[in-house]
Amino acid sequence: MTVHSRGFCALFGKTVRHSLISLTLGAATLFAPAASASEFSEPWKKSDRALVIDAYEYNSIDWHKLVTDKRIAGFISKASDGLPPPYSCSGNETEIALCKALFKRHAVARELFHTRRTVARALGLEWGAYHLARPGNPIDQANNFIDFAEPGPDDLLALDIEENDPEKWMSLEDAEEFARHVHRRVGRFPILYTNGTTAQHIADNREKYKLLSRLPLWYARYKPEIGMHFPKGNWPTYTLWQFSAQANCNARQCPYRVPGTPLDIDVNVASMSVEELRQAWPFGGLLDVPVEMIASVPVPVARQRALDGHVALSYAPVEQASAAVALASAFQVRGQHYPDRYETGWFQAIASYLASIRNGMVAWAGIGDAPPPGIDPITTATVPEGN
């Protein structure tokens, strides 16, 4: 995703006119199928693959030309950028002038964002918004994002982590808190936009980044083939792959030219068809984690067969309760850096309750303490009534 200066010269001359939180994440979880080799080698050349455009406020768009390409199913627009600008200005004359200019830029960009959303929806495109994550309070940034974008229930939300460099961009620890707070406010998670290096770092440390590693991945790499680099050990495939941008598109050659857009427009390919993309949009759930086998239990058999003695025991692996783990992680309060941003008691209570469910299920698998009295998962795999 192209990052641009916070300068405020070009946009000022333009005139622009224009939820309940759900805990049932299992129903919203995305089960991505294993990707074939072709998904990682120039998939945009396959006519059945959906395309999505993402743009920021300075990209010019000819909407009528854009929609002549029927493979383009969605449009993701830049929304907020870091922390919100101050609502009151103070300081010397230069500081006050800069403060006012930044707020004006913020206000005009927001008007353009909502105007584009109206146009895109009228033309039948799926709509999304992304937040450019900067250093600074992730709770305030998440609030800035939601207040700026005013997302509807079908709007995709995305967190843009340009690089794993906390001096320039939001830290991965703060990114986890950002994603949690978005869920607290709108009841769904953002997808994660980042480059190959950062995605691999998250995958390699998925025990540390339990939430980021389960967000649907919007992968940025401007090469024709990514099979050797994609972190398949954590993500089975990408949700979106940003394959074309100013970095590899010019007047002479470009991976894909979108009608009605400039050369610096960002183009993304989906791992699915247009119809499949529309059904999956806005990708607000968590991806299923890889199977991590921690124990094995006998497969139940019919009582009579067992009594006859003509049966060989077979064993099935037991998977960790990944949904309970993810929920506990999502509601675990890690915002010690910002203790005044929300009431911790309620979220701590939820996290403790979910952790108890997780621990009980893991214990049943033979890793923790023995099962409660009266429960014999080895012979019956059943729970007596009342337990």
N, C-alpha and C positions, 0 to 999 in steps of 0.2 A: 504494500500500500504506500503510495507516494506521500511523503511527509513534506509539508510546505511551511514556510515561515508564518509567524503570527503577524506579519506585516499587514497594514490596513490601508493600502492605497487604491487598489483596483476596484474594490467592492463598493466603496462609498458612493460612486457616481450612479449606481444602479438603483432603480425604484422597484421594489418587490411587493406585490399584493399577495397580498396573499393573491374490584379485582380481589377478588379474594385470594389469599395465599393457600395453595393446595399442598398437602403433605403426601398425596398419592402419586409419587414420582414414578412408581413402577409402571403405571399405565402410560406415562409419557416417555418412558425410556426408549431410546432408539437402538434397535438391534441391527447394526450394520453388517451386511453380508461380507464374506471374504472377497477381496478384490482380485480380479484376474490381472495377468501381466499387462494387458492392454490398457488397464486403468492407469498405469504409471508411465505410459509411453504415448505421448501426443493424443490423448483421448479426445481433444477438441476436433480432431479430424473425423471422428465418428458422428455421422449425421443424427444419431438418436440420442446424443448427449446434450443435456440442457446447459445453457450459458447464463451467467449472471454478471451484470455490470456493477461496479462500485465507483463512486465519484465523490469529489469534494466540491466545495462551493465555487471554485474557479473553473471547473470543467464546464464547457459549453455543451449543451445537448439539443439536438434537433429531434424532438420526440417522434414526429411522424415518420422520419426516416429510420429511427431506431427500431420501431416496432415492425418494420417490414421484415426483419430477421426473426422468423418464428421460433428459432431455437432460444432466443433470449426470453427467459421466464421471470426474471427478477431484477430488481434495482436496489442496491444497498448504498445509502448516502451517509456521508460523514455527518455526525450530529455534533456532540460536544467535544471539547478539547481541554483535557486536564481539569483544573479547578475553575469554578465560575468566576467571571470578573467581579470586582467589587461594585456594590450598588451605590456607594457614596465615595467621593474622591477627596483626597487631602494631600498636602505636601506643597512643594513649590509650583510655580506656574507650568514648568515642563512636565512634572509628574502628574499634575491635574489634567493637562491636555492629553497625555498618553492614556491615563485612566479613562477619560471620556471616550477617546477613540477606540479603545479596546471594548468598552461596553457597547458602543455603536456597532462595531464589527460583529460582536456576539448577537445583538438584536437583529441585524439585517440578515446574518447567516441563518438564524433561526426561522425568520420569515421565508427565506428561500427554501429551506428544508421542507417546511410544511406545504409550500406551494408545489414543490416537486412531488411530494407524497400524493397530493390531490391529483396531479396530472398522471402520475404512474398508475395509480389505482384506476383512474378513468380509462386508461388504455389497457387494462387487464393484466398489469405486471404485479408480481409479488413485491412487497416493500420490506426494507430492512434499514437499520440504523447502526452505526458503529461509533464507539467512543475511542478517541486517541488518548491512550493512558500515559500520563506524565508522573513524575515524582510528586508526592503530596498525599494528603489524607484520602484513602480509597473510599471511605464512606461518603465524604463530601463529593468526590468525583462521581460515584454511583448516583447520588441524588441529583447532581448536575445533569448527568446523562438522561435519567428518567424524566426530569422536569423539562429538559430541552426537547426530547423526542416525543414525549407524551404517547408512548406506544399503545397501539390497539392490541387486541388478543391475537391477531394474526401477523403482527409485525415481528420480523426477525431482529434479534438484538445481538451485537457482537462487541467483544472487547479486543482492542487492537494493541498488542504488545509488540512493538517494532523489534526490540532486541532485549537480551538478558543483560541489561546494563542499568542498574538502579540509579546511577548518577544522571542518566539522560531520560530514562523511561521508568514506568511503574515497576517496582520489584515484583517478583513472582509471589512472594508472601502476601503483599498488598493486593495483588491480582486475585488471589483466592478470596480475600475479604470482600473485594469489589463484587465478585460473582455471587457470593453469599447474600450481599445486601441487595443486589438486583433481584434475587429470588425472593427475599423478604418483602420487597415492595410490589413486585408484579406476578409472583407465583411461578416463574420459570427462569431458567438459566440462560446466560448469553453463550454463543459459540465463541471459540477462541481463535483469533487471527494471530499468526506469528510465522516466523521463518523456520527453515529446516533445523538450524543449529539450536534454537531455543526449544523447538518441539522435541528434539532428541534429548535435550537436557531434562525436560519435564518427564519424558518417558523413562529415562534412566533413573529418575528420582521420584517415581510415582508414589512411593510410600510417603514421601515428604509432601508432594503436591497431589493429595488424594482427590481434590476437586478439579483442579486444572487438567489433570490427566484423564478425566472422564468427560470433559466438555467436548462436544463435536468440534472437529478440527478444520479450520479454514487455513490451508497450507499455502505459503508463499514461496515459490521457487521458479525462476524464469529460465528453465532448461526444458528441453523436449522430453527428457526421461528422468524419472526420480526414483525408480525402483531400488537402486542401491543406497539411497539416502533416506527414504521415508521410514519413520519409526514404526514399522509394522508390529513390533513386539508389544506395543501399547494400543495403537489405533489400527484396526484392520484395514481401514482406508480413510481417505479424506472425505469430508462433506463437501467442501469446495476447494479447488486448487487455483490460486491466482497465478496464471501462467504468462500473462502478457501485461506489460506496463511500459512506461517511458524508458525503462532500463533496456528493453529488448525490442522496441517498436519504433521505427522511423519511416521516413518517406520511401526508402528503398525496399525495406523488408519488415515484415511484422507477422507474428504467429497467427493473428486473427484480426481482421479489420471489421470494426463494427460500424454500420452505416449511421451517419448523423452524429458521430463523436470525434473528438480530436485524437491525435496520435498518442497522447499521454494518458488516455483512458485505461483504467484497470479492467481486465477481462478475466473471468473465472469460469472454470468448467466444473460441473457437478458430476458425481459418481453415479448418476441416474438420468432417466429420461425426463422430459418436460413434465409429463403427467405425474411421474413419481415424485419429482421435486415439489410440485404443487401440493401433493398429498402430505409430504413430510414437513413442509414449511409450517412453522418457523423454527423447528429444531430446538425446542425449549427444554428437552429432557437431558438426562445423563446417559452416556454410552455405557454399555455393559463392559465390565472389566474382563481381562483374560481369565480363563479358568486357572485357579491355583489350587491344586489338589492337596489337601492336608490330612486326609485319612481315607480309609475304605471300610465299608460295612457289607455284611452278607446281603445278597439279593433275596427278598422274601420268596418262599415257595409255598405251594398248596399244602395244607396240613396232611392230607392223605398220602401225597407223594412222599413227604418226609417220613411218615409212619411206615410206609412200605420199604423205605431204605434204599430206593433206587434213584437217588438224586445226588449229584455232585455240587457242593457249595461253590458258588461264584461270588465275586466281590465287585462292588461298584465304588468308584471314587466319590468323595464328598467334596463339594465345592464350598468355599467360605460364603457366608451370607453377605454377598457384595452389596446388595441393596441396603441392608441395615447399616453396613459400614459406611456407605456413601451418605445416607441420611444423617447418621451421627456426625460425620465429618462436615456435612453442609450446615448443620446447626450448632457445631462446636464454636464457641466464642474464642476466636484467636485475636481479637482486636485489643489486646492489652495496650497497644500503642495509642488507642483512641477510646479509653474506657467511658467517656462521657457521651458517646455517640448513640447509645441505645441501652435499654435496660437489659442487663445480662441475666437476671434471674430466670426469665421465661425460657430463653434459648438454652441456658445451662440445664434447666429441667428437662427439656426435650432431648438434648444431647445425652444426658445421663440415662434417660429412659431407653433411647435407641441403643446406647452402648450396652445396657443390660440385656436387651434382646440379642444383640450381636454376640455377647459373651456367652449367653446361654446356648445359642445355636452352635458356637464353636466348641463349647464344652461337650455338647452331645456328640460331636464328631470325634471325641476322644483326646482333644488337645488340652482341655482344661480339667476342671473337677469332674467327679462322677456325676451321672444323671441323678435327678431327684429320686427319692424312694418311690417305688411303684411304677417307674418307667423303665422298660427294658427294650431299648432300640435294637439290641443285637438279635433278639429272638422274635420280636413282634413288629418293630418299627411303628409302634402305635403309642399314643398318649392316652392314658386312662382318663375317663371323664372326671372333670373337676380339677385337672392339673393344667 
